[in-house]
C-alpha cells in the first residue's frame, strides 16, 4: 500500500517539474506561468519527491525502502516521458 502512495507522490512531483518548462506547457496547451508560479511548481515538485522519500521510513526495512523509492522514481519518470512522447506524436499528426 505504501508503494502506491510513493508512486503517486513521485508521479505528481515529476508532473509538476515537467510542466514548469515552457516547452512542455506549450505541448499540452497550458497557459504560460509567471516566474513566481514556476518557482512554486518547482518547489512543490521537489517537496512531493521528498515526501515520497520520507514515506520509505514507514516501510518495514527503510534501507530497502530507499531502493524501492529509486525503482518507483524510475517507473514514474518513464511514464511521464512516455506521456510526453505520445503527446508530441499527436501534435505532429494534427
C-alpha positions in Angstrom: 0.0 0.0 0.0 2.8 2.4 0.9 4.4 1.7 -2.5 1.3 3.0 -4.2 1.5 6.2 -2.2 5.2 6.6 -3.0 4.4 6.1 -6.7 1.6 8.6 -6.7 3.7 11.2 -4.9 6.6 10.6 -7.3 4.3 10.8 -10.4 2.8 14.1 -9.2 6.2 15.5 -8.3 7.6 14.7 -11.8 4.5 16.1 -13.4 4.9 19.4 -11.6 8.6 19.6 -12.6 7.6 18.7 -16.2 5.1 21.5 -16.7 7.4 24.1 -15.3 9.2 24.2 -18.7 7.6 26.4 -21.3 8.1 23.7 -24.0 6.0 21.1 -22.1 3.3 23.6 -21.2 3.0 24.5 -24.8 2.8 20.8 -25.7 -0.3 20.4 -23.5 -1.7 23.8 -24.5 -1.4 25.2 -20.9 -1.2 28.9 -20.2 2.2 30.5 -19.6 3.3 30.8 -15.9 4.9 33.8 -14.3 8.2 33.4 -12.5 6.5 33.1 -9.1 4.2 30.3 -10.2 7.1 28.5 -11.9 9.1 28.7 -8.7 6.1 27.4 -6.6 5.5 24.5 -9.0 9.2 23.6 -8.9 9.3 23.7 -5.1 6.1 21.7 -4.9 7.5 19.1 -7.2 10.6 18.6 -5.1 8.6 18.6 -1.9 6.4 15.8 -3.3 9.5 13.8 -4.3 10.9 14.4 -0.8 7.6 13.2 0.8 7.9 10.1 -1.3 11.3 9.5 0.1 10.1 10.2 3.6 7.3 7.6 3.1 10.1 4.9 2.8 10.7 5.3 6.5 7.2 3.7 7.0 8.4 0.5 5.3 9.5 -2.4 7.5 13.1 -2.0 6.4 13.9 1.6 5.5 17.1 0.7 3.6 15.1 -1.5 1.3 12.6 1.3 1.1 15.1 3.7 -0.4 15.9 1.1 -3.1 12.2 0.8 -3.8 12.0 4.6 -4.0 14.6 4.7 -6.7 12.8 2.0 -8.6 9.5 3.8 -8.3 11.1 7.0 -9.4 12.4 5.3 -12.5 9.0 4.0 -13.5 7.3 7.3 -12.7 9.8 9.2 -14.8 9.3 6.7 -17.6 5.6 7.1 -17.5 5.9 10.9 -17.7 8.5 10.5 -20.6 6.1 8.2 -22.5 3.2 10.7 -22.0 5.4 13.5 -23.4 6.4 11.3 -26.4 2.8 10.4 -27.2 1.7 14.0 -26.9 4.4 15.1 -29.2 3.4 12.5 -31.8 -0.2 13.6 -31.6 0.8 17.2 -32.1 2.8 16.3 -35.2 -0.1 14.4 -36.8 -2.5 17.3 -36.1 
